Amino acid sequence: MLGKTGTDETDAALEAFGIELDEPIEKEGLPDVYPENQRAVQAFIDLQTQWRSSGMGGRSGLIYREVYGYMDEIGLMKRKHRLDLMHALRVMEAEALKVWGEQQDRKR
């Protein structure tokens, strides 16, 4: 169940990823996103529908072909920037998969 997170955009993003909060988070308690992470967080949100699904097992990871298409679409062409974004997305992807796995374990 989602708690009050402070913004409709945050609520929608959490819900789209299937993240359920155990306790409500008050708006004042939300951390700011560091400027160097803003592009990666926005990309993660923008790519919320681009997950590979393994049927009953749920999501298994981002569809990287779509991630690269997204980078082309936003004009991110420098190799270093693309590699940095992929690294950040992989970190968030791994954490999201971990959280979803823990949620599935609690439901069993």
Rosetta blueprint (number, residue, H / E / L):
1 M L
2 L L
3 G L
4 K L
5 T L
6 G L
7 T L
8 D H
9 E H
10 T H
11 D H
12 A H
13 A H
14 L H
15 E H
16 A H
17 F L
18 G L
19 I L
20 E L
21 L L
22 D L
23 E L
24 P L
25 I L
26 E L
27 K H
28 E H
29 G H
30 L L
31 P L
32 D L
33 V L
34 Y L
35 P H
36 E H
37 N H
38 Q H
39 R H
40 A H
41 V H
42 Q H
43 A H
44 F H
45 I H
46 D H
47 L L
48 Q L
49 T L
50 Q L
51 W E
52 R E
53 S E
54 S L
55 G H
56 M H
57 G H
58 G L
59 R E
60 S E
61 G E
62 L E
63 I L
64 Y H
65 R H
66 E H
67 V H
68 Y H
69 G H
70 Y H
71 M H
72 D H
73 E H
74 I L
75 G L
76 L L
77 M L
78 K L
79 R H
80 K H
81 H H
82 R H
83 L H
84 D H
85 L H
86 M H
87 H H
88 A H
89 L H
90 R H
91 V H
92 M H
93 E H
94 A H
95 E H
96 A H
97 L H
98 K H
99 V H
100 W H
101 G H
102 E H
103 Q H
104 Q H
105 D H
106 R H
107 K H
108 R L
